[in-house]
Amino acid sequence: MKTKKTVFVILVFLIFAAIISADEFNREYRDPNGDIIFIDTAPLSPKSAPDKSDTKPNSSEVVIVASATLSPTPNNAFFTKYNTINSAYNKRIINSKTYNGVITPTIYIILGKFDRKEYVTAIYHLGDDSEINCIKTQIPRDRVIKIDQINAYLADMEIFGLTLPVGMEFSLPEKVNYVYIGSFVYEWEGYDFKIKNIQQIDDYDNAAKFIAEKYGTDAKLERVSLRKITKEKK
């Protein structure tokens, strides 16, 4: 009798735990006006390196300057109204700039770091939509930096994350610590933000001005040419 009671208690506990787990990992939200419903399915949260971009790079570091723009401009006001939703699995990315109560998309750049054993991505906060900004990272031994993709988070929220393809790399010249890789314009269409065209624009003058203001006039910005990432032989 005691054994049956114990088994019953365990079963009740497991069912209760399953209900709580399902609630935590699958939450439903409704638009305040009742227009749409979306589900929070616990996406992975990008983690950027500590922000040390205000200090000048040392001999083993490089500052990468770029910008990414979504065209046409998303309806940021629409997505911003969901920014107040709180969930353990739907966290904000970073405190983005707010213009007239509207939060612009937060831009992250994903660098590919390759070694002999494994492939690891490094995620850096690049800034807000359309603004020229920079990240600072370690220079690889082979001086080849691979850029996998750029991610945009509408209204600064994970559930509204967009993947903007890059798939390019460049070779870093010797004794160069500031590089400009270009300004990317992603033309999209449809409710699912399908990327239909990518433009790479040379906005070097503004990029150079940005670097001079941030790191001083002695910081010399160099253009680099991007090429498609070469696949390593297995």
Salt bridges, closest charged atoms under 4 A:
GLU24 OE2 - ARG27 NH2 2.62
ASP31 OD1 - LYS81 NZ 3.20
ASP54 OD1 - LYS214 NZ 2.76
GLU131 OE1 - LYS97 NZ 3.12
GLU169 OE1 - LYS146 NZ 2.78
GLU169 OE2 - ARG227 NE 3.11
GLU174 OE2 - ARG143 NE 3.66
ASP202 OD2 - ARG223 NE 2.90
ASP218 OD2 - LYS56 NZ 2.95
